[in-house]
Amino acid sequence: MKIGVNVPNFGPGTRPAVLRDWARTVEGLGFDLLMVSDHVAITPDVAAQYPAPFYDPFTTLSWLAGVTERVTLGTTVLIAPYRHPLLVARMAANLNDLSGGRFVLGVGIGWARQEFEALGVPFHRRGALTDELITTVREAWRDEDYRAGDIPVWIGGHSDGALRRVVRLGDAWHPLRQTPDDWRDTLARLKKIAAEEDRPVPALAPRILVRLTDEPIAAGRRLGEGTLDQVRADLELLRADGVQAIVLDPFAGDPEETRHPEDAWAMLATVRKEIIS
């Protein structure tokens, strides 16, 4: 089971040198993946959670590809309706080529209505536009001109529509920050939909919060949150469920955290030493 880290590419403390140090820390600790998020227009609904500066994922990962050697790079998740499919196909193929085949394309439909309005993209069509993008990107990658190689496509979402999209079009299901109960319920629905579609269950690659506490958390606890024993049990649960990759998300929600990345690095080092190694 591969273990990765979602690196904050936004917020008041984020700068090129900090992103470089994040990449070197993630790779140096022996993690398998380094992934970043996506927003284009930092409208008020986006800024409330992920304020500027917000570094574009393709640009950021291209920069980080040059300062890393081994770690896989990816998007968690690229908001598919915001971009032309052929542009995504080209940029993903180029990044995969430039990084030596180290790219994963994670996609989702998006949630920020004001950002959709700012970009002139109809919010109600975001699901259909995502389906169109994935289909077109895969078709483009079959063209030798793109030099795409074998790029995995991870698809986020928890609704039945999202799960059907994963089964029909994705290589892996990439849900974000679920509770243990949510995980069990949604995984059961994914398997049911795969059976209805007469298709195999896709690979499982959840992104989970990682937040260590001194005392156990009971009500409302999300996967990856709590004491070392609770987080260890979560990873064992996911492994037993057949998960092939986990992305640890150290961002707890306060943008001021980005001013002190060393706190997150210390936590990740503890997780690596006490749980994963």
C-alpha positions in Angstrom: 0.0 0.0 0.0 1.5 3.3 -1.1 1.4 6.3 1.3 1.5 9.9 0.0 1.1 13.4 1.3 -1.2 16.3 0.1 1.0 19.4 0.1 -0.6 22.8 0.6 -0.1 24.8 -2.5 -2.0 27.8 -1.2 -2.1 30.1 1.8 -0.2 33.0 3.3 2.9 31.0 4.1 3.3 29.3 0.8 6.2 30.3 -1.5 8.4 28.6 -4.0 11.1 27.8 -1.5 8.5 26.4 1.0 7.0 24.2 -1.8 10.6 23.0 -2.6 11.2 22.2 1.1 7.8 20.3 1.3 8.8 18.2 -1.7 12.2 17.4 -0.3 10.7 16.5 3.1 8.0 14.3 1.6 10.5 12.4 -0.5 13.2 12.4 2.2 10.8 10.8 4.7 10.2 8.0 2.1 6.6 8.7 1.2 5.5 7.5 -2.2 3.3 10.3 -3.5 3.2 14.1 -3.4 -0.1 15.7 -4.4 -1.5 19.2 -4.7 -4.9 20.8 -5.0 -6.6 23.0 -7.6 -8.5 26.3 -7.8 -8.3 28.8 -10.7 -10.2 31.9 -9.5 -9.9 32.6 -5.8 -13.4 33.9 -5.3 -14.7 34.6 -1.8 -16.1 31.1 -1.3 -12.7 29.6 -2.2 -10.6 32.2 -0.3 -12.5 31.4 2.9 -10.8 28.0 3.0 -7.9 28.2 0.6 -6.7 31.8 0.3 -4.1 33.2 -2.1 -1.5 32.7 -3.2 -2.8 29.6 -4.8 -0.2 28.0 -7.1 -1.5 26.2 -10.2 -1.1 22.5 -9.8 0.5 21.8 -13.2 3.0 24.6 -12.7 3.7 23.6 -9.2 4.2 19.9 -10.0 6.5 20.8 -12.9 8.6 22.9 -10.5 8.7 20.1 -7.9 9.4 17.4 -10.6 12.8 19.2 -11.0 13.7 19.0 -7.3 12.6 15.4 -6.7 13.7 12.1 -8.2 11.5 9.3 -7.0 8.2 10.5 -5.6 5.0 10.2 -7.7 3.3 13.6 -8.4 -0.4 14.2 -8.7 -3.5 16.4 -8.4 -6.0 15.9 -5.7 -8.1 17.0 -7.4 -8.0 18.9 -10.7 -11.4 20.6 -11.1 -12.3 19.1 -14.5 -15.0 21.5 -15.7 -12.7 24.5 -15.5 -10.4 23.5 -18.3 -10.4 22.4 -22.0 -9.9 18.7 -22.2 -7.2 18.9 -24.8 -5.2 21.4 -22.7 -5.4 19.0 -19.8 -4.4 16.1 -22.0 -1.4 18.0 -23.2 -0.3 19.4 -19.8 -0.7 16.0 -18.1 1.2 14.2 -20.8 4.0 16.8 -20.8 4.3 16.6 -17.0 4.3 12.8 -17.0 7.1 12.9 -19.7 9.2 15.6 -18.0 9.0 13.8 -14.6 9.9 10.4 -16.0 6.5 8.9 -15.8 5.7 10.0 -12.2 2.3 11.6 -12.7 -1.2 10.8 -11.5 -4.2 12.8 -12.7 -6.8 13.1 -10.0 -10.0 14.9 -11.1 -13.3 16.0 -9.5 -16.4 18.1 -10.5 -15.8 21.1 -8.1 -18.0 22.7 -5.5 -17.4 26.5 -5.5 -20.4 28.2 -7.2 -18.8 31.7 -7.2 -15.7 30.3 -8.9 -17.8 28.6 -11.6 -19.6 31.9 -12.2 -16.3 33.8 -12.4 -15.1 31.3 -15.0 -18.3 31.3 -17.0 -18.8 27.6 -16.5 -22.4 26.3 -15.8 -22.4 24.8 -12.3 -25.3 22.5 -13.2 -23.3 20.9 -16.0 -20.2 20.1 -13.9 -20.8 16.4 -13.9 -21.3 16.1 -17.6 -18.3 18.3 -18.3 -16.2 16.1 -16.1 -17.3 13.0 -18.0 -16.5 14.7 -21.3 -13.1 15.7 -20.1 -12.0 12.3 -18.9 -13.3 10.6 -22.1 -11.6 13.2 -24.3 -8.3 13.1 -22.4 -8.1 9.3 -22.6 -8.8 9.5 -26.3 -6.1 12.1 -26.8 -3.5 10.1 -24.9 -3.8 7.3 -27.5 -2.3 9.7 -30.0 1.5 9.2 -30.2 1.9 13.0 -30.4 1.0 13.3 -26.7 3.6 10.9 -25.4 1.3 10.2 -22.5 2.5 6.9 -21.3 0.4 5.1 -18.7 -1.2 7.9 -16.6 -3.6 6.7 -13.9 -6.8 8.7 -13.5 -8.2 9.0 -10.0 -11.7 10.3 -9.6 -13.1 11.9 -6.5 -16.7 12.2 -5.1 -19.1 10.4 -2.9 -22.5 10.6 -4.6 -23.9 7.8 -6.6 -23.2 9.8 -9.8 -19.6 10.2 -8.8 -19.2 6.5 -8.0 -20.7 5.5 -11.3 -18.2 7.9 -13.0 -15.4 6.2 -11.2 -16.6 2.7 -12.2 -17.1 3.7 -15.8 -14.2 6.0 -16.4 -11.6 5.9 -13.6 -8.6 3.8 -12.6 -9.1 4.6 -8.9 -11.7 6.0 -6.5 -10.2 9.0 -4.6 -12.6 10.1 -1.8 -11.7 12.9 0.5 -11.7 13.1 4.3 -14.3 10.6 5.2 -15.3 9.3 8.6 -15.0 5.5 9.2 -18.7 5.1 8.8 -18.8 7.2 5.6 -16.0 5.1 4.2 -17.8 1.8 4.9 -21.1 3.1 3.5 -19.6 4.6 0.4 -17.4 1.6 -0.4 -20.4 -0.6 -0.2 -22.2 1.6 -2.6 -19.2 1.6 -5.0 -19.1 -2.2 -5.0 -22.9 -2.3 -5.6 -22.6 0.1 -8.6 -19.7 -1.8 -10.0 -21.8 -5.0 -9.9 -24.7 -3.2 -11.6 -22.4 -1.9 -14.3 -20.8 -5.4 -14.7 -17.4 -3.8 -14.2 -14.6 -4.5 -11.7 -14.3 -2.4 -8.6 -11.8 0.3 -9.3 -8.6 0.7 -7.2 -9.1 2.5 -3.9 -7.0 5.6 -3.2 -8.5 7.7 -0.4 -7.2 11.0 0.9 -7.5 11.2 4.6 -6.9 13.9 7.2 -3.8 13.2 9.4 -4.1 14.9 12.8 -2.5 13.5 15.9 -4.0 14.1 19.3 -2.9 13.1 22.8 -6.3 11.9 23.8 -8.6 9.6 21.8 -11.3 11.2 19.7 -14.8 9.6 19.8 -17.8 11.4 18.1 -17.4 12.7 14.6 -13.8 11.4 14.2 -12.5 11.3 10.6 -10.2 8.7 9.3 -6.6 9.6 10.2 -7.6 11.7 13.1 -6.8 10.9 16.8 -4.1 9.2 18.7 -1.3 7.1 17.1 -3.3 4.0 18.0 -6.4 5.3 16.3 -4.5 6.4 13.1 -2.7 3.0 13.1 -6.1 1.2 13.3 -7.4 3.4 10.4 -4.5 2.5 8.1 -4.9 -1.2 9.0 -8.7 -1.0 8.2 -8.0 0.6 4.8 -5.3 -2.0 4.1 -7.7 -4.8 4.9 -10.3 -3.2 2.6 -7.8 -3.5 -0.3 -6.7 0.1 -0.5 -3.7 0.5 -2.8 -2.8 4.1 -2.0 -3.5 6.6 0.8 -2.9 10.3 0.6 -2.3 11.9 4.1 -3.6 15.5 4.3 -1.9 17.4 7.1 -3.9 20.6 6.5 -6.5 20.9 9.4 -8.3 23.9 7.9 -6.6 27.1 9.3 -4.7 28.9 6.5 -2.3 30.2 9.2 -0.9 26.7 9.4 0.9 27.3 6.1 3.2 29.8 7.9 4.5 26.9 10.0 5.1 23.9 7.7 7.6 22.5 10.2 4.7 21.5 12.5 3.2 19.4 9.7 6.6 17.9 8.8 7.2 16.8 12.4 3.8 15.2 12.5 4.4 13.4 9.2 7.8 12.2 10.5 6.1 10.8 13.6 3.5 9.0 11.5 6.2 7.6 9.3 8.3 6.4 12.2 5.6 5.1 14.5 3.0 3.7 12.1 4.2 3.2 8.6 7.8 2.1 8.9 
